């Protein structure tokens, strides 16, 4: 068993350099490495749930939890590190799905635009293969889309599904929505009928403040090539712990 801790954001590489030295700088995106920090056994990976440069640090002995936290915070605080939860804004900007909100047991890869990750022509059998082959053959009735929602900036992320309508008929629901300060727009992920999923389609979203015009757009909303998350940490002339 391991206990995960995420270190995410533009300065995460600087903090990791101080903690682990230059050797951590060649850890590639989506690679991991077994490491130690002050004798604390860890697995470190270049992954995260932020769409930013970041690392996940997996503690292999929970007895060192406090020591690991204090060590990271001692280095990070002077660089502006603050504890918190995952950023809903960056998650939605990056098109990262939240289970139970954007996807659940009733959702399939074809609806989510993830069919490229499923090889249904391979010889090996697997659970759900026949069902997915049937869905591929018959087609889907709904698809996940990105939306730009007009109106004043949302005061926070949605806490319930919002109905999506077209010409007065309900065609789907918004699963995640938030205001993006970077894009200066309200952005949302929604599951809608395939007939309403074409780019540029104009829809209506029923927010907590009432109806708002919305337009189907490409997703993710920002940095589709994950250049931020996959980037190398910035080079520093000198860093003092």
RACORNOR-V297616 format. One line per field, one symbol per residue. ss: DSSP state (A for helix, B for strand, O for the rest). phi: phi as a letter, one per 20 degrees, with the letter a starting at -180 (. if undefined). burial: 1 if it has 9 or more other C-alpha atoms within 8 Angstrom, else 0. A space follows every 10 residues. Layout:
ss = ???
phi = ???
burial = ???
//
This chain:
ss = OOBBBBBBOO OAAAAAAAAA OAAAAAOOOO OBBBBBBOOB BBBBBOOOOO OOOBBBBBBO OAAAAAAAAA AAAAAAAAAO OOOOOOOAAA AAAOOOOOBO OOBOOOOOAA AAOOAAAOOO OOOOOOOOAA AAAAAAAAOO OBBBBBBBBO OOOOOOOOOO OBBBBBOOBB BBBBBBBBBB OOOOBBBBBB BBBAAAOOOO OBBBBBBOOB BBBBBBBOOO OOOOOOAAAA OOOOOOOOOO O
phi = .cdecdccpg effffffffd nffffefegm dcbfbcclne fcddcecrdc mcgacdddfe bffegfffgf ffffffgfen fcfaefefff ffgemeedfn debbfeecgf femdffedde dfffebfnff fffffffend dbbececddf ofgffaffdb fdfdcblndf crbedbbaed ffelbecbdb dcggfdefgn feccdeffep fbfbcfcfcf eblfelfffe fffffdfacd f
burial = 0010011110 1111111111 1001101010 1100001001 1111111101 1111111111 1001100100 0110111000 0000000011 1111111000 1110000011 1111000000 0000000010 0110110001 0111111111 0000001100 1111110000 1111111111 0000111111 1111011000 1111111000 0111111011 1011010111 0010000000 0
//
